[in-house]
Each structure stands twice: as C-alpha cells, then as structure tokens.
Amino acid sequence: MVKTVYINRICWLNFWAIAAIFICASLFSTRLPAQEADSALLIEIDGPIGPAVEDHVARGFEQANDAAAPLVILRIDTPGGLANSTRGIVKTIFASPRPVACYVSPSGARAASAGAYILLACHVAVMAPGTNVGSATPILIGGMPRSAEPETEKSEHPDLIDKVINDSKAYMRSLAEMRGRPGGAAEKFVSEALNYTAREAKELGLIDMIAVNIRDMLGQLNGRTVSVDGQQTEFDTDLLGVTLFERTWRDELLSFITNPNTAYLLLMAGIYGLFIEATNPGLLAPGILGGVCLILGLYALQMLPVNYAGVALIGLGLALMTAETFVPAFGVLGIGGIISFLLGSVMLIDSDLPEFSISPILIGTVSATTAGLFLFVLSFAVRAWRQPMVSGNAAMLGSTARILRWQGGAGAINTHGEVWSAVGMDDAKPGDNVKVVKIEGLTVTVSPLENSDKKEKDDAI
C-alpha cells in the first residue's frame, strides 16, 4: 500500500513537472500563422500597449520580413501604454525593411499618448474620420506635470518632471521630423497635451491622409513613394490583398499574465503554495503549483514597470507576519507586517496608467486574506502555548505519583509510566499518592497531596 501511494505521488509529480515545462516553453516559442503571398500584413493594436502587445507586434514584423510583404499595416486604437513597450515598438518600426502604414480606426478610435508616438514613427500616417490623436504628456504618480502649472510657479531649476517632459518632447519632435512632419505641432502633444481630430491633423501635416477603411487607404497609397532605408519605394497597392496577423493562444496567455492584477495574484499564489508545502512536507501539489505560479508571476513582473521597494516591502511584511507565529510579540510584528504588506502592494507597479495599476479592491482583498490567515495561524500558536506540557520533565511538575517503596524519607515512585527516585517525605508508605514538586537530575521531590488535590483525584477515580 505504501509503495502504491509513493508511485502515485511520483506520477503526479512528473505530470505537474511536465505541465510546468510545457507552459514555460510555450511562452518562448509558437508557430506563426501563415500569410498569403503578395499581400500586406495587418497587425492590430487594441487597448493599452504593454509587453504582450510589443511581443505581438515584433513577431508580426518577423513574419512580414519572412514573407517579403510589400507593406505592414498597424491598425491602432489605444489610450496609451508603457513607455518601454512603446519605444520597443517604435524601434521595431525603424528597423523594418518594409514600409509601415499606421491607420487609426475605426471611427471613434484614438491614438492617445503612446499611440501618437507610434503613428508619427510610421512611414505613412492615416486616420479614419471621427478619430483623434494626442494627449502624450507623461504624468508621474503624485501630482500633475510641471509644464501644466502656471509659468509663475515654475522652478528656476529643472526637476525630475521637467527632465521627463523635455525628453518626451524631444522624442516626439524627432519622430515627426524623421518622417517629414512638423515637429513643432507634434511637440504640442507633449508640452500642451493637445488633441487633434483627423481633419485637424491632416491640415497640420501630422498625417498623410484620411481614409474611411483599409481599402480606401490602399487606393490612396497607390502610386505614392516613401523613403525606406534611404531608398525610394513606390506603392503598388490598388489590388493588394490584406492578411491579418491573428493573435495566438500565446499572445492571450502573455496578455493575461502581464496584467498587473494577474501578476500580483500569481505572485501571492506562489508564495502561499510554497508556504503550505514547507509547513506540510509531502503534499507536493501546493509546492508544484506554487512554484509554477511564482515563476509565472516573476516572469510577468520583470516585463512590467516594477517598483522594487514595493517588492521588498511585501517580502518584509510576509517575513514579519511569519515571525509573529514563532515569536510571541503580542501582535506587534504581525501588525507591522500587515502594514508593510499593504504599502508594498500599493507601490508594486510603478505606472500612472489606470490600465497598468493594481486594483485597490484586489489589494484590500489580498491583504485582508493574508491578515486573516495570519490571525488564524496565530490563534493556533496561542492555543498551543497555553496548553499544558504533555511530555518531558516539565510535564511531570504538579503531576500525581504513586509510592512504590519508601524508607527514611526516600524511595521510588511511579509517574507517567516511569519509575523515579524520590525524596521529601518522612511518613509516607508504599501505595500512597503524592505530588511531584521538583526535579533535579534523576531525582524528584514529592510532597503530600492537598485536600483539593485528593478530592480531584477521588473524583477522577
């Protein structure tokens, strides 16, 4: 029977190990969807721009290069995104040997913040009627940007906010000028947080055309020329087909785990799983699942803008709450741990974007759950401390013993199923019940049972 249980555990261990390897390996390899010959590749960017979107775009450009696509189309509708991911996409566009057209659509879509950088970085910038572009001012947590304050309140010396804004202004201006667009108008996306409609952007020269759909855009592109890697390329797009670069399950998985809320939950699940396995060796499942969750959570966090002070505070909080269960500090360590854990959770993700911040409700729920588990474990620890000793020499103090033999104030007694040498009474005789009051080495000191002790003994009998 023992052998069967051991074999079953080994089988489950192998199963979870193979599953973990498969999941981790799938994050780094997937089969690219096939593309039709002589057609433009359409890559869609919907929603916030983060690591998963950056990876999807990069693989799309790889397929376009492998298939020698005559044109890459980025269709975007985004409220913004992370600076690192945005710059990564811009670098991919610059490195592309294929012309890239950015199309803000459908009507009602926007290319806000990060989307404005991507739009201006492309060889061809197109917007659908009813769309807008702009609002690219970086906002730091804790206050409004310095450039949005009145001129009289500006500091004579530049601070961190000024540096960030000046960097963003220069970046936006350089992207526009590189594609022959007015840098001054583009810079106002950052300096004044301006937004332009499709018609206004066209009049300012920030975009090349307005198109109602992709076919209309391809028709207007036909016969135009753009400079790609220093060479003039003429578009022949009148009858050009379009192939959509579809999102794979790998993209969906990356998008799921790089969501800050999911990454936070994976991190907590990993810590809890390993803690359960450490306190209950041999369960296997919590340890394996906890290890997988912890690896996925750490993988997601290294792709997100993480504040390592927040990570340190979370670790400190868990350590303090764990220490409280071993060191009787009357709740001081536990309360400090809960506060540290809560502050660390709030500070964990260093981003001002609502789409890349951890939900306060989730933080409160996880913190309350962690505190509840801590109190639950602490209550068991307190009960254990209050229970009387049941083994060892300390458990003998105050216990009742029976005299086996006695002479001249010394003899032998039986207590807890053991025979001990005893001293302490002159008038005792074999068969009497006595009380153990002291232990010195292998000799105990006994005294007569008090009336209450005798009554309790009689009641027990």
DAUR-V70625 format. One record per pair of residues at least 6 apart in sequence whose C-alpha atoms are under 7 Angstrom apart, sorted by the first residue. I is the first residue (numbers start at 0). J is the second residue. Records with the same first field share a line. If there is no record, write none. Layout:
# DAUR-V70625
I: J  J
This chain:
# DAUR-V70625
15: 287
19: 291
25: 249
26: 249
34: 242
35: 242
37: 68  69
38: 68  69  239  240  241  242
39: 68  69  70  71  72  239  240  241  242
40: 63  68  70  71  72  241  242  243  244
41: 71  72  73  241  242  243  244
42: 56  59  72  73  74  243  244
43: 73  74  75
44: 52  74  75  76
45: 75  76  77
46: 76  77  78
47: 77  78  79  80  354
48: 79  80  81  84  85
49: 80  81  84
50: 84  302
51: 250  253  254
53: 84  87  88
55: 250
56: 88
57: 91
59: 244
69: 97
70: 97  98  99
71: 97  98  99  100
72: 99  100  101
73: 100  101  102
74: 101  102  103  104
75: 102  103  104  110
76: 103  104  108  109  110
77: 109  110  111  114
78: 109  110  111  112
79: 111  112  113  114
80: 113
85: 113
89: 117  120
92: 121
96: 227  228
98: 122  227
99: 121  122  123
100: 121  122  123  124
101: 118  121  123  124  125
102: 124  125  126
103: 109  110  125  126  127  130
104: 126  127  130
105: 127
106: 127  128  129  130
107: 129  130
108: 130
109: 130  131  132
110: 131  132  133
111: 132  133  134  135
112: 133  134  135  136
113: 135
115: 132  133  135
116: 171
118: 124
119: 174  175
120: 174  175
122: 178  225
123: 207
124: 206  207
125: 206  207  208  209  210
126: 197  208  209  210
127: 197  209  210  211
128: 197  209  211
129: 197
130: 196  197
131: 194  195  196  197
132: 194  195  196
133: 188  192  193  194  195
134: 188  189  192  193  194
135: 188  189  192
136: 188  189  190  192
137: 164
138: 144  351
139: 351
140: 351
144: 160
145: 153  160  161
146: 190
167: 189
168: 186  189  190
171: 185  186
172: 182  183  185  186
173: 182
175: 181  182  185
176: 182
180: 204  205
181: 204  205
187: 193
188: 194
197: 209
200: 206
201: 207  208
210: 216
217: 236  237
218: 236  237
220: 234  236
221: 234  235  236  237
222: 233  234  235
223: 233  234
224: 231  232  233  234
225: 231  232  233
226: 232
255: 261
256: 262  299
257: 299
259: 355  356  357
260: 357  358
262: 296  299  300
263: 296
265: 292  293  295  296
266: 292  293  296  297
268: 289  292
269: 289  290  292  293
270: 289  293
271: 289
272: 285  286  288  289
273: 285  286  289  290
275: 285
276: 282  283  285  286
304: 348  349  350
305: 347  348  349
306: 346  347  348  349
309: 343  344  346  347
310: 343  347
312: 339  340  342  343
313: 339  340  343  344
315: 336  339
316: 336  337  339  340
317: 336  340
319: 332  333  335  336
320: 332  333  336  373
323: 330  332  333
324: 376  377  380
337: 370
341: 366
344: 362
348: 356
350: 356
388: 394
395: 435
396: 435  436  437
397: 434  435  436
398: 434  435
399: 414  432  433  434  435
400: 412  413  414  432  433  434  435
401: 412  413  414  430  431  432  433
402: 411  412  413  428  429  430  431  432
403: 411  412  413  429  430
404: 410  411  428  429
405: 411  427  428  429
407: 425
408: 422  423  424  425
409: 421  422  423
410: 420  421  422
411: 418  419  420  421
412: 418  419  420  421
413: 419
419: 441  442
420: 441  442  443
421: 442  443  444  445
422: 443  444  445
423: 444  445  446
424: 446
433: 445  446  447  448
434: 445  446  447  448
435: 443  444  445  446
436: 444  445  446
437: 443  444
438: 444
